[in-house]
């Protein structure tokens, strides 16, 4: 690459990075005082004292990029709460997970366009293509962590949905044997540690909340909020109705188990119907062309040889004349 071409590109890249860094530093300095006051008010409203070595969920782990990125991208309290709920539904309970997630989105938004500029400097990518790729690269950097979080959340929902029927059957068996609800939950949590570890861990949290003085209704409500599953919300509603009207919880759980089995069969039928439509596109793109080549290939070769054989006598007759 010529020096006359690389110098303008290098100057543009340096200016871009310097301006971006200055804007990040300015935004972090402006939002620091506002964040500090908001955190202090929130701590006082909860009447809790935070030790120096502990931070609440969603607070930055340290200074630097996570703090600046979190201040820039999560200025709205509702957005922060919604993102924290997504992390809980995905089974991520680390106090620094939110800061790392936001820092990853912010970092990838800068790193991927920077890779395009580096490709230009090394002569591997034309300048016009680089400017066209910077925008999609930035969008990809923002979307990749979100896609990872949604995929993990969906995978955990699938695991929990598969475990709920076994959980209900075991609880019904324990209650039928004369156990109390708390003893039945403890026994089922121990039994499910190997087969369904995710649900067993959530049941352990429910048991700890009950041991600390919470009611079963409130513990199941928190379980439904943490997992985000409609089946567990229905379970909480069934337990609440049994407490209110005085019916036996065994009958309610039996009806819920039967309803979930019907829903599982309906979901399986729905997936089976969708599979017939989804398989149509790969069949048309990959299987039909191959079958067409296998069936029509020999006929095309024979037709071509027939045309060639018919043209040879005509050319010989012309040469004789």
Secondary structure, DSSP 8 states (H G I E B T S, - for coil): --HHHHHHHHHHHHHHHHHHHHHHHHHHHHHHHHHHHHHHHHHHHHT----TT---TTS-SSSSHHHHHHHHH---HHHHHHHHHHHHHTT---TTHHHHHHHHHHHHHHHHHHHHHHHHHTTSS-HHHHHHHHHHHHHHHHHHHHHHHHHHHHHHHHHHHHHHHHHHHHHHHHHHTT--HHHHHHHHHHHTTTT-HHHHHHHHHHHHHHHTT--HHHHHHHHHHHH--HHHHHHHHHHHHHHHHT--HHHHHHHHHHHHHHHHHHHHHHHHHHHHHHHHHHIIIIIHHHHHHHHHHHHHHHHHHHHHHHHHHHHHHHHH-
